[in-house]
Structure formats: structure tokens, C-alpha cells
Amino acid sequence: MTASNKVNPLGVTMGVRDFPMAYYWIRQIDFIDRLEIFGYSHEVAHDRAKKYLLAHPEYTHLLILCEDNIIAPDFVKLLIKDVEETAHPVITGYSNIRFDHDGLNWTQKDLSQTLVIGERPYNFPSLLWYLSKEARDFLGYPLFKVFFVGLTTAMIARSVVEKVTFKAYKQKSLAIDLQFCIECHKLGIPIYVDARLFHIHFGNTVKLIDWKNMQQSVTFTPKKA
């Protein structure tokens, strides 16, 4: 990617839970413009993010900054560097799934022809295997291609945002990330994970969502001059 095509992402956090430790780190990412969309369903929030980006041609990428992970500002700097050096259309970080087993939230298994219910169909790799030399030799390092990855941090090129729907999988699920990956597969858009960008994921925190008292808001924070 040349200097004339410098990466200028719009960081977007779509939240329904109040996790101060996560938002503290997200708000340290002050070197890019950010949008916080709070209190909306996943589909509505993703639709708002897509429309906002497409209405602002100055942004080259949509950068998803998930609300239930610890995201260090340097992770974002590395993602930007990755895109500038490779021009891959989708590059992401990754995370643990929960703390009660060592599965990671990506797979190379083609799920496009599979009815995905629960975790079993994904064949998530274990952290123990992933840390081995065998895994590095098999996958490549630091970037490797996947079929699916949970959108923990995801740098998505504008050209991809224009084509994907950000709809939920099978219309009855919160699995927008799965539907996104299936659509990318069908469009011939490769997805890469950076092995260095491991995030701490808080696990299943659905019980902490308080829809009854939820206050909706959309907040734009410009990058520091």
C-alpha cells in the first residue's frame, strides 16, 4: 500500500454492556476517529456503523473494536501496519472463547455448507496446540488465513463494507461474525488473523445485559490533532 493510500480507519465499538476496564483501553485509541454505538441490537448497530462509514469517504476501513475484550492501543497500530504492508482486505485479532476451556475463536474449517448450532461445528483450535512450533509451521507466522474468526478487532476495507450485509446468521442468531465470514468466502474475500494480536475475552456475559434500563447513544470522538 502506497503513501497515497494511507490507512485511515473509523474505529467503531458497538456495545450493550458497561465494562469500564474495556472502555478505558478503547478510549486510549485516540489516534483514529472513533464511533461508540451503545444500546442497540447487534444488527442495528452494525447497520448504523456501515451507513456512517459509507457516508464519509475519508475513511478507508471499518475497524471493529469489541466491547468485551481488552484491546491495547498498540494492537490497533499493528493492524494498521499490517494493512499498509499487505493490503489484505480483512485482517483481525483473535481471543480465547471462555475461561473454562482453551479454545480460540477462529477456524479454518469451511462452514459455508454447514448448519452451525452451538460451538461443536467450528472445531475451534486449542491454545495449547496453537502455541506449539507445529502450529506455527502449519499456519505460517505472523499472518495466516482463516475461514472464520470472531470479530474481536477487525480491520475491514471499505470495498468489503460496501459488499457485505452485516446481517445475523440464519436471521435468528447474534452470529453476525459467522455470517460476515460466510459472505466473505462467497465473495472470494480472504480473511487473515495476526498471530500477535491475542485478546483477553471476558467470556459469556449475556446475563449482564440490562435491556430494560438501557440508554441508547451514538458518540463520535475525533482523533487527537
Phi, psi and omega in degrees: 000128184277168180299329180290342178251037182305138181289129177226084185278153167259114177281132182229128173246124181249103191241151172223009180225146182260096180245092184304324182293327178286314182292332176302312183287322177301320182282354170279350178278072189259011182258005172224158172292143180227149176234127174250117180250110189240137171091007180251156175300160182302316182294316179296317181297316179295323178296318177296318180297316180298312182296322179295314180298314183292337177277353182233092186293351179289342182269132180268336186216151166264124179248107179281127178241099188291144187279346186245034177222161170268119183240107179285141178307324179296336175298319180293320178298322178291321176299317178299316178298317178304312183294319180296328183273333186244334185062021175298140185289333178221120175228135186225164163270190181204175184205172164293162177270304176218179179265355183264001169204169190257026178289148176253156192269044174216161176206151173262001179289133178287113181256008187291337180248018184244138171280112186264113177230120182076192185272334190305316184298339185289329188055052180301137178286156178272150177298321181301314177295317185299329180282352185278158175297325177305316180294315180299318179294325182285316187275325192095162184209138004269343182260137175218152185273142178228164169275313183231143168211138173295140188278070180290296161233133183217120176265110188244120182298149180305320181297331177283317178303324180295333188261331185270160186266333189057034175271164178282150178294129178058014175066001182230026187218160173272003187282064175295326180296320178296314179299319177302314183292323177296317179295319177300317179301313182292334179271357181075026181261115181285150178240128180243145173250139173266116184299340183278349189257064178272126181252150171275118180259137186286350180091205183279105182243024182302325182296344181269001177277121183250080183297328184299321183252018184290132174255122181275141179201154172229119186236126177257129178237112180287155178293154177292142180293000000 
